Structures are given as structure tokens and as C-alpha cells.
């Protein structure tokens, strides 16, 4: 199964869609305005919330909780590294490996690939192709892509602010 995530520039506070292989809208993603912690709601066309992502405040490095259908599912945190970003998936048994700067990475469960992400370059906004080998992990993998993109946005904004 493949999902396509097309985000507009500055999309954290706006809305965007996640489509399936046939171009049909699978999920709607909406960020909350005017909150201290970043929050994303992932719903279907009928408005049912399938995934909720909440940034944890007051942590040294970025940390986000994923909630599926109202229940805690996992935490994704950015690890301290000097050169290459690395992320840890807590509470799910998943690991993430690859080149995060190039947005080319894969998800492993007990060392076995269960999904991958590739970013399309030279598009207006961000466009990701998420391949999911295990449909039972669809929401966790989608959440991970959204979190990793969000952390990248945070770092780019911080770098831009520091250069002025």
C-alpha cells in the first residue's frame, strides 16, 4: 500500500490531505493554531479522528506522542547526534533508519522492513511517498513521517532565526 502526503509550504498551521494510490483522499491532516505545543489531528472524510500527534514540551530534544483511536501508541524522539539526525520510536518495536536529510528512510520491525519513505524533490511544498508493507502499521508510519517532517521544519526555522 502507498500513501502520498502533499504538504503546502508552512503547512503545520494549515490543512493538507493524504491520498492513496488511486488519488483518493484517505486522511485529512489539520494542525492547531495558538497552542504552545504542536498538535496534529488526522481524520477521515467523515471527521473520525484516527491519529493525534502531540509535541511534548520542556524536553531537551524534540519528542512527540502518537495516539491512535484515542489510545497511546508510541513516542518518537530525536536523539542527540552531532552530524546526522537519528530518531527513536519508543513503545512500538519499530526502528527508523536511513538518510533523513534526503528524506529517504525505512521502518523496520525486528530488523525486517515494514515500510519506507521517499521525498519528491522540486515540488512546491513537501511531497512524500510512504510505502507500507504491513497495513496494521499504517497510522504509526504516517505519524512518524509527519513528526520527522515537523522536526525538520523546526530545525530549519531555528537555523534561519539564528542567521539573522
C-alpha positions as protocol buffer text, in pm:
chain_id: "A"
residue {
  index: 1
  type: UNK
  ca { x: 0 y: 0 z: 0 }
}
residue {
  index: 2
  type: UNK
  ca { x: 118 y: 352 z: -74 }
}
residue {
  index: 3
  type: UNK
  ca { x: 14 y: 684 z: 71 }
}
residue {
  index: 4
  type: UNK
  ca { x: 103 y: 1024 z: -72 }
}
residue {
  index: 5
  type: UNK
  ca { x: 149 y: 1320 z: 158 }
}
residue {
  index: 6
  type: UNK
  ca { x: 139 y: 1659 z: -10 }
}
residue {
  index: 7
  type: UNK
  ca { x: 206 y: 1948 z: 223 }
}
residue {
  index: 8
  type: UNK
  ca { x: 191 y: 2312 z: 132 }
}
residue {
  index: 9
  type: UNK
  ca { x: 466 y: 2545 z: 244 }
}
residue {
  index: 10
  type: UNK
  ca { x: 410 y: 2645 z: 610 }
}
residue {
  index: 11
  type: UNK
  ca { x: 160 y: 2362 z: 640 }
}
residue {
  index: 12
  type: UNK
  ca { x: 185 y: 2300 z: 1015 }
}
residue {
  index: 13
  type: UNK
  ca { x: -89 y: 2552 z: 1083 }
}
residue {
  index: 14
  type: UNK
  ca { x: -297 y: 2473 z: 778 }
}
residue {
  index: 15
  type: UNK
  ca { x: -468 y: 2167 z: 639 }
}
residue {
  index: 16
  type: UNK
  ca { x: -349 y: 1912 z: 386 }
}
residue {
  index: 17
  type: UNK
  ca { x: -452 y: 1571 z: 261 }
}
residue {
  index: 18
  type: UNK
  ca { x: -304 y: 1223 z: 244 }
}
residue {
  index: 19
  type: UNK
  ca { x: -408 y: 1034 z: -67 }
}
residue {
  index: 20
  type: UNK
  ca { x: -398 y: 668 z: -165 }
}
residue {
  index: 21
  type: UNK
  ca { x: -254 y: 507 z: -478 }
}
residue {
  index: 22
  type: UNK
  ca { x: -567 y: 594 z: -677 }
}
residue {
  index: 23
  type: UNK
  ca { x: -558 y: 962 z: -581 }
}
residue {
  index: 24
  type: UNK
  ca { x: -848 y: 932 z: -339 }
}
residue {
  index: 25
  type: UNK
  ca { x: -832 y: 1124 z: -12 }
}
residue {
  index: 26
  type: UNK
  ca { x: -752 y: 880 z: 268 }
}
residue {
  index: 27
  type: UNK
  ca { x: -690 y: 1128 z: 551 }
}
residue {
  index: 28
  type: UNK
  ca { x: -718 y: 1497 z: 628 }
}
residue {
  index: 29
  type: UNK
  ca { x: -443 y: 1646 z: 845 }
}
residue {
  index: 30
  type: UNK
  ca { x: -503 y: 1964 z: 1043 }
}
residue {
  index: 31
  type: UNK
  ca { x: -273 y: 2150 z: 1283 }
}
residue {
  index: 32
  type: UNK
  ca { x: -394 y: 2351 z: 1578 }
}
residue {
  index: 33
  type: UNK
  ca { x: -334 y: 2724 z: 1596 }
}
residue {
  index: 34
  type: UNK
  ca { x: -242 y: 2917 z: 1907 }
}
residue {
  index: 35
  type: UNK
  ca { x: -110 y: 2628 z: 2115 }
}
residue {
  index: 36
  type: UNK
  ca { x: 225 y: 2608 z: 2290 }
}
residue {
  index: 37
  type: UNK
  ca { x: 288 y: 2250 z: 2179 }
}
residue {
  index: 38
  type: UNK
  ca { x: 243 y: 2144 z: 1819 }
}
residue {
  index: 39
  type: UNK
  ca { x: -63 y: 1926 z: 1766 }
}
residue {
  index: 40
  type: UNK
  ca { x: -188 y: 1746 z: 1456 }
}
residue {
  index: 41
  type: UNK
  ca { x: -522 y: 1574 z: 1403 }
}
residue {
  index: 42
  type: UNK
  ca { x: -553 y: 1309 z: 1132 }
}
residue {
  index: 43
  type: UNK
  ca { x: -914 y: 1234 z: 1038 }
}
residue {
  index: 44
  type: UNK
  ca { x: -1104 y: 1054 z: 765 }
}
residue {
  index: 45
  type: UNK
  ca { x: -1360 y: 1214 z: 535 }
}
residue {
  index: 46
  type: UNK
  ca { x: -1637 y: 1164 z: 792 }
}
residue {
  index: 47
  type: UNK
  ca { x: -1440 y: 1352 z: 1057 }
}
residue {
  index: 48
  type: UNK
  ca { x: -1340 y: 1049 z: 1267 }
}
residue {
  index: 49
  type: UNK
  ca { x: -1000 y: 1107 z: 1428 }
}
residue {
  index: 50
  type: UNK
  ca { x: -763 y: 817 z: 1360 }
}
residue {
  index: 51
  type: UNK
  ca { x: -435 y: 970 z: 1473 }
}
residue {
  index: 52
  type: UNK
  ca { x: -343 y: 1252 z: 1709 }
}
residue {
  index: 53
  type: UNK
  ca { x: 13 y: 1381 z: 1740 }
}
residue {
  index: 54
  type: UNK
  ca { x: 121 y: 1598 z: 2030 }
}
residue {
  index: 55
  type: UNK
  ca { x: 459 y: 1759 z: 2091 }
}
residue {
  index: 56
  type: UNK
  ca { x: 593 y: 1716 z: 2443 }
}
residue {
  index: 57
  type: UNK
  ca { x: 708 y: 2045 z: 2588 }
}
residue {
  index: 58
  type: UNK
  ca { x: 1008 y: 2109 z: 2811 }
}
residue {
  index: 59
  type: UNK
  ca { x: 1229 y: 1838 z: 2661 }
}
residue {
  index: 60
  type: UNK
  ca { x: 1590 y: 1888 z: 2556 }
}
residue {
  index: 61
  type: UNK
  ca { x: 1533 y: 1731 z: 2215 }
}
residue {
  index: 62
  type: UNK
  ca { x: 1212 y: 1705 z: 2015 }
}
residue {
  index: 63
  type: UNK
  ca { x: 968 y: 1442 z: 2139 }
}
residue {
  index: 64
  type: UNK
  ca { x: 620 y: 1366 z: 2004 }
}
residue {
  index: 65
  type: UNK
  ca { x: 348 y: 1130 z: 2125 }
}
residue {
  index: 66
  type: UNK
  ca { x: 128 y: 940 z: 1880 }
}
residue {
  index: 67
  type: UNK
  ca { x: -224 y: 843 z: 1980 }
}
residue {
  index: 68
  type: UNK
  ca { x: -430 y: 611 z: 1756 }
}
residue {
  index: 69
  type: UNK
  ca { x: -806 y: 600 z: 1800 }
}
residue {
  index: 70
  type: UNK
  ca { x: -772 y: 772 z: 2140 }
}
residue {
  index: 71
  type: UNK
  ca { x: -511 y: 534 z: 2286 }
}
residue {
  index: 72
  type: UNK
  ca { x: -140 y: 600 z: 2335 }
}
residue {
  index: 73
  type: UNK
  ca { x: 56 y: 421 z: 2060 }
}
residue {
  index: 74
  type: UNK
  ca { x: 419 y: 540 z: 2068 }
}
residue {
  index: 75
  type: UNK
  ca { x: 664 y: 824 z: 2121 }
}
residue {
  index: 76
  type: UNK
  ca { x: 909 y: 945 z: 1859 }
}
residue {
  index: 77
  type: UNK
  ca { x: 1210 y: 1136 z: 1981 }
}
residue {
  index: 78
  type: UNK
  ca { x: 1506 y: 1296 z: 1812 }
}
residue {
  index: 79
  type: UNK
  ca { x: 1831 y: 1161 z: 1950 }
}
residue {
  index: 80
  type: UNK
  ca { x: 2136 y: 1372 z: 2029 }
}
residue {
  index: 81
  type: UNK
  ca { x: 2383 y: 1339 z: 1741 }
}
residue {
  index: 82
  type: UNK
  ca { x: 2649 y: 1569 z: 1607 }
}
residue {
  index: 83
  type: UNK
  ca { x: 2612 y: 1526 z: 1233 }
}
residue {
  index: 84
  type: UNK
  ca { x: 2327 y: 1307 z: 1113 }
}
residue {
  index: 85
  type: UNK
  ca { x: 1978 y: 1314 z: 1259 }
}
residue {
  index: 86
  type: UNK
  ca { x: 1857 y: 995 z: 1427 }
}
residue {
  index: 87
  type: UNK
  ca { x: 1514 y: 913 z: 1568 }
}
residue {
  index: 88
  type: UNK
  ca { x: 1395 y: 657 z: 1821 }
}
residue {
  index: 89
  type: UNK
  ca { x: 1050 y: 501 z: 1818 }
}
residue {
  index: 90
  type: UNK
  ca { x: 957 y: 422 z: 2180 }
}
residue {
  index: 91
  type: UNK
  ca { x: 680 y: 180 z: 2270 }
}
residue {
  index: 92
  type: UNK
  ca { x: 618 y: 23 z: 1929 }
}
residue {
  index: 93
  type: UNK
  ca { x: 911 y: -207 z: 1845 }
}
residue {
  index: 94
  type: UNK
  ca { x: 981 y: -3 z: 1530 }
}
residue {
  index: 95
  type: UNK
  ca { x: 1317 y: 140 z: 1432 }
}
residue {
  index: 96
  type: UNK
  ca { x: 1386 y: 404 z: 1169 }
}
residue {
  index: 97
  type: UNK
  ca { x: 1699 y: 406 z: 955 }
}
residue {
  index: 98
  type: UNK
  ca { x: 1817 y: 596 z: 651 }
}
residue {
  index: 99
  type: UNK
  ca { x: 1908 y: 939 z: 530 }
}
residue {
  index: 100
  type: UNK
  ca { x: 1677 y: 1188 z: 698 }
}
residue {
  index: 101
  type: UNK
  ca { x: 1831 y: 1491 z: 526 }
}
residue {
  index: 102
  type: UNK
  ca { x: 1743 y: 1338 z: 190 }
}
residue {
  index: 103
  type: UNK
  ca { x: 1406 y: 1216 z: 323 }
}
residue {
  index: 104
  type: UNK
  ca { x: 1490 y: 861 z: 219 }
}
residue {
  index: 105
  type: UNK
  ca { x: 1442 y: 620 z: 507 }
}
residue {
  index: 106
  type: UNK
  ca { x: 1278 y: 294 z: 607 }
}
residue {
  index: 107
  type: UNK
  ca { x: 1097 y: 146 z: 902 }
}
residue {
  index: 108
  type: UNK
  ca { x: 1199 y: -188 z: 1050 }
}
residue {
  index: 109
  type: UNK
  ca { x: 1023 y: -424 z: 1290 }
}
residue {
  index: 110
  type: UNK
  ca { x: 1270 y: -666 z: 1447 }
}
residue {
  index: 111
  type: UNK
  ca { x: 1512 y: -594 z: 1163 }
}
residue {
  index: 112
  type: UNK
  ca { x: 1256 y: -666 z: 890 }
}
residue {
  index: 113
  type: UNK
  ca { x: 1147 y: -378 z: 659 }
}
residue {
  index: 114
  type: UNK
  ca { x: 781 y: -282 z: 708 }
}
residue {
  index: 115
  type: UNK
  ca { x: 772 y: 50 z: 523 }
}
residue {
  index: 116
  type: UNK
  ca { x: 973 y: 324 z: 354 }
}
residue {
  index: 117
  type: UNK
  ca { x: 960 y: 694 z: 268 }
}
residue {
  index: 118
  type: UNK
  ca { x: 1087 y: 883 z: -32 }
}
residue {
  index: 119
  type: UNK
  ca { x: 1057 y: 1256 z: -90 }
}
residue {
  index: 120
  type: UNK
  ca { x: 987 y: 1403 z: -433 }
}
residue {
  index: 121
  type: UNK
  ca { x: 1216 y: 1698 z: -500 }
}
residue {
  index: 122
  type: UNK
  ca { x: 1145 y: 2013 z: -700 }
}
residue {
  index: 123
  type: UNK
  ca { x: 781 y: 2037 z: -596 }
}
residue {
  index: 124
  type: UNK
  ca { x: 603 y: 2330 z: -432 }
}
residue {
  index: 125
  type: UNK
  ca { x: 586 y: 2222 z: -70 }
}
residue {
  index: 126
  type: UNK
  ca { x: 678 y: 1877 z: 52 }
}
residue {
  index: 127
  type: UNK
  ca { x: 559 y: 1564 z: -127 }
}
residue {
  index: 128
  type: UNK
  ca { x: 626 y: 1223 z: 28 }
}
residue {
  index: 129
  type: UNK
  ca { x: 557 y: 869 z: -89 }
}
residue {
  index: 130
  type: UNK
  ca { x: 502 y: 634 z: 204 }
}
residue {
  index: 131
  type: UNK
  ca { x: 516 y: 264 z: 119 }
}
residue {
  index: 132
  type: UNK
  ca { x: 353 y: 44 z: 385 }
}
residue {
  index: 133
  type: UNK
  ca { x: 425 y: -329 z: 380 }
}
residue {
  index: 134
  type: UNK
  ca { x: 220 y: -406 z: 694 }
}
residue {
  index: 135
  type: UNK
  ca { x: -126 y: -238 z: 684 }
}
residue {
  index: 136
  type: UNK
  ca { x: -152 y: -273 z: 1063 }
}
residue {
  index: 137
  type: UNK
  ca { x: 125 y: -15 z: 1096 }
}
residue {
  index: 138
  type: UNK
  ca { x: -31 y: 244 z: 863 }
}
residue {
  index: 139
  type: UNK
  ca { x: -111 y: 504 z: 1130 }
}
residue {
  index: 140
  type: UNK
  ca { x: 221 y: 470 z: 1313 }
}
residue {
  index: 141
  type: UNK
  ca { x: 423 y: 504 z: 994 }
}
residue {
  index: 142
  type: UNK
  ca { x: 214 y: 800 z: 877 }
}
residue {
  index: 143
  type: UNK
  ca { x: 260 y: 962 z: 1218 }
}
residue {
  index: 144
  type: UNK
  ca { x: 636 y: 909 z: 1201 }
}
residue {
  index: 145
  type: UNK
  ca { x: 659 y: 1080 z: 862 }
}
residue {
  index: 146
  type: UNK
  ca { x: 463 y: 1378 z: 991 }
}
residue {
  index: 147
  type: UNK
  ca { x: 678 y: 1402 z: 1304 }
}
residue {
  index: 148
  type: UNK
  ca { x: 1011 y: 1377 z: 1119 }
}
residue {
  index: 149
  type: UNK
  ca { x: 896 y: 1645 z: 875 }
}
residue {
  index: 150
  type: UNK
  ca { x: 785 y: 1865 z: 1165 }
}
residue {
  index: 151
  type: UNK
  ca { x: 1120 y: 1832 z: 1341 }
}
residue {
  index: 152
  type: UNK
  ca { x: 1293 y: 1922 z: 1014 }
}
residue {
  index: 153
  type: UNK
  ca { x: 1074 y: 2234 z: 989 }
}
residue {
  index: 154
  type: UNK
  ca { x: 1163 y: 2325 z: 1350 }
}
residue {
  index: 155
  type: UNK
  ca { x: 1534 y: 2297 z: 1280 }
}
residue {
  index: 156
  type: UNK
  ca { x: 1513 y: 2496 z: 957 }
}
residue {
  index: 157
  type: UNK
  ca { x: 1321 y: 2773 z: 1134 }
}
residue {
  index: 158
  type: UNK
  ca { x: 1573 y: 2779 z: 1420 }
}
residue {
  index: 159
  type: UNK
  ca { x: 1866 y: 2794 z: 1177 }
}
residue {
  index: 160
  type: UNK
  ca { x: 1701 y: 3078 z: 984 }
}
residue {
  index: 161
  type: UNK
  ca { x: 1634 y: 3272 z: 1304 }
}
residue {
  index: 162
  type: UNK
  ca { x: 1994 y: 3222 z: 1421 }
}
residue {
  index: 163
  type: UNK
  ca { x: 2134 y: 3357 z: 1092 }
}
residue {
  index: 164
  type: UNK
  ca { x: 1951 y: 3691 z: 1123 }
}
